[in-house]
């Protein structure tokens, strides 16, 4: 399944209406093909505000090929002009490594696995199975605290909820730190 079916249906409907009004527009046009391209475009394009304030959808030759990960090795930033964007490595990469970007807003990287997965499912219609989402512990969301077992160190939020102590408690469940 590619893209948003409702969006594609709307494109197909508008195209069919336009062809009814002016059949000369349809020389060799297959509505299903145009709807498919619209679905692909809708999920691979990036939206930028134009100088006139309108939203412009753009497909970049390289950036649009990047895959999703909640532990991205690259990010997209504004380029020197409104019509340019930069794909910037945030970790060392080697030839042949996949380029992974985070499909949501950067601040969502701080959210729990369940929250990120729900947002990806709603917006992109897939269940994220990146290494970070599949891991039992989300090391990105670790923080320092003193555990009730007396250990001091880092706590990790497992995907099942709660906290896990990595110190003297042997990985046992730990209560959240006091505010």
C-alpha positions as CSV (number, residue, x, y, z in Angstrom):
1,X,0.0,0.0,0.0
2,X,1.5,3.3,-1.1
3,X,0.4,6.7,0.3
4,X,-3.0,7.9,1.3
5,X,-6.0,6.2,-0.4
6,X,-8.4,9.1,0.3
7,X,-6.0,11.5,-1.2
8,X,-5.6,9.3,-4.3
9,X,-9.4,8.9,-4.6
10,X,-9.7,12.7,-4.5
11,X,-7.1,13.1,-7.2
12,X,-8.9,10.5,-9.4
13,X,-12.3,12.2,-8.9
14,X,-10.9,15.6,-9.8
15,X,-9.2,14.2,-12.9
16,X,-12.3,12.4,-14.0
17,X,-14.4,15.6,-13.6
18,X,-11.8,17.6,-15.6
19,X,-11.8,14.9,-18.3
20,X,-15.6,15.2,-18.5
21,X,-15.4,18.9,-19.0
22,X,-12.5,18.7,-21.5
23,X,-12.0,15.3,-23.0
24,X,-8.9,16.5,-25.0
25,X,-7.0,16.6,-21.6
26,X,-7.2,12.8,-21.4
27,X,-5.2,11.7,-24.5
28,X,-3.7,8.4,-23.2
29,X,-4.2,9.3,-19.5
30,X,-5.1,6.3,-17.2
31,X,-6.8,7.7,-14.1
32,X,-5.5,4.8,-11.9
33,X,-1.9,5.6,-12.9
34,X,-2.3,9.3,-12.1
35,X,-3.9,8.4,-8.7
36,X,-1.0,6.0,-8.0
37,X,1.6,8.7,-8.8
38,X,-0.4,11.1,-6.6
39,X,-0.2,8.7,-3.7
40,X,3.6,8.2,-4.1
41,X,4.1,12.0,-4.4
42,X,2.0,12.6,-1.3
43,X,4.2,10.3,0.8
44,X,7.6,11.2,-0.6
45,X,7.3,15.0,-0.9
46,X,8.2,17.6,1.5
47,X,6.1,20.7,2.3
48,X,7.6,24.2,2.3
49,X,6.0,27.5,2.7
50,X,6.5,29.5,-0.5
51,X,7.2,33.2,-0.6
52,X,3.5,33.8,-1.2
53,X,2.6,31.9,2.0
54,X,1.2,28.9,0.1
55,X,2.4,25.4,0.8
56,X,4.6,24.0,-1.9
57,X,5.2,20.2,-2.2
58,X,8.6,19.2,-3.5
59,X,10.3,15.9,-4.2
60,X,14.0,15.9,-3.9
61,X,16.0,13.4,-6.0
62,X,18.1,12.2,-3.0
63,X,16.3,13.2,0.2
64,X,13.0,11.6,-0.9
65,X,14.8,8.3,-1.0
66,X,15.7,8.3,2.7
67,X,14.1,5.7,4.9
68,X,12.6,6.2,8.3
69,X,14.2,5.4,11.7
70,X,13.6,6.7,15.2
71,X,17.4,6.6,15.5
72,X,18.2,8.5,12.3
73,X,21.7,8.9,11.0
74,X,20.8,12.0,9.0
75,X,18.5,15.0,9.2
76,X,17.0,17.5,6.8
77,X,17.7,21.2,7.3
78,X,16.9,24.3,5.3
79,X,19.3,25.1,2.5
80,X,20.7,28.5,1.5
81,X,17.5,29.3,-0.4
82,X,13.8,28.5,0.0
83,X,14.0,26.0,-2.9
84,X,16.9,24.0,-1.4
85,X,17.2,21.6,1.5
86,X,20.3,19.9,3.0
87,X,20.6,16.2,3.9
88,X,23.1,16.2,6.8
89,X,24.7,13.1,8.5
90,X,24.3,13.2,12.3
91,X,26.4,10.0,12.8
92,X,29.3,8.5,10.9
93,X,28.1,6.6,7.8
94,X,30.0,4.4,5.4
95,X,29.4,3.8,1.7
96,X,26.4,1.5,1.3
97,X,24.8,2.4,4.7
98,X,21.1,3.2,4.4
99,X,20.3,6.9,4.9
100,X,17.6,7.1,7.7
101,X,15.7,10.3,8.6
102,X,13.0,10.8,11.2
103,X,9.7,11.3,9.4
104,X,8.1,13.4,12.3
105,X,9.1,16.7,13.9
106,X,12.5,16.5,15.7
107,X,10.8,17.0,19.2
108,X,9.0,13.7,18.7
109,X,12.3,11.9,19.1
110,X,12.0,12.5,22.8
111,X,8.6,10.7,23.0
112,X,8.1,7.1,24.1
113,X,8.1,4.2,21.6
114,X,4.3,3.9,21.9
115,X,3.8,7.6,21.2
116,X,6.2,7.6,18.2
117,X,4.7,4.5,16.8
118,X,1.2,5.9,17.1
119,X,2.2,9.1,15.3
120,X,3.9,7.2,12.5
121,X,0.9,4.9,12.1
122,X,-1.5,7.8,11.9
123,X,0.6,9.9,9.5
124,X,2.4,7.3,7.4
125,X,0.2,4.2,7.8
126,X,2.9,1.8,9.0
127,X,4.1,0.3,12.2
128,X,7.7,1.4,12.9
129,X,10.0,-1.5,13.4
130,X,13.3,0.3,13.5
131,X,16.0,-0.9,15.9
132,X,15.1,1.7,18.4
133,X,11.4,0.8,18.5
134,X,12.1,-2.9,18.6
135,X,14.6,-2.6,21.5
136,X,13.4,-3.6,24.9
137,X,15.1,-0.5,26.4
138,X,15.1,2.9,24.8
139,X,18.7,4.1,25.7
140,X,17.9,7.4,24.1
141,X,15.4,8.2,26.9
142,X,17.8,7.3,29.8
143,X,18.4,9.6,32.7
144,X,20.4,9.7,35.9
145,X,18.7,9.1,39.3
146,X,19.2,7.4,42.6
147,X,17.2,4.2,42.9
148,X,15.3,2.9,45.9
149,X,17.8,-0.1,45.9
150,X,20.6,2.4,46.6
151,X,22.1,2.3,43.2
152,X,23.0,5.5,41.4
153,X,23.2,5.6,37.7
154,X,21.0,5.6,34.7
155,X,17.4,4.4,34.4
156,X,15.8,3.3,31.1
157,X,12.2,3.3,30.1
158,X,11.4,-0.2,28.8
159,X,8.8,-0.4,26.0
160,X,6.5,-2.2,28.5
161,X,6.4,0.9,30.8
162,X,7.9,1.8,34.2
163,X,11.6,2.2,34.7
164,X,14.5,-0.3,34.9
165,X,17.4,0.3,37.2
166,X,20.8,-0.5,35.6
167,X,22.7,-0.2,38.9
168,X,22.8,-2.4,42.0
169,X,19.3,-3.5,41.6
170,X,20.3,-6.0,38.9
171,X,18.0,-4.6,36.3
172,X,14.9,-4.9,38.5
173,X,12.0,-2.6,38.2
174,X,12.5,0.7,39.9
175,X,10.1,3.4,40.9
176,X,10.3,6.7,39.1
177,X,12.6,9.2,40.8
178,X,11.1,11.7,43.2
179,X,10.3,15.1,41.6
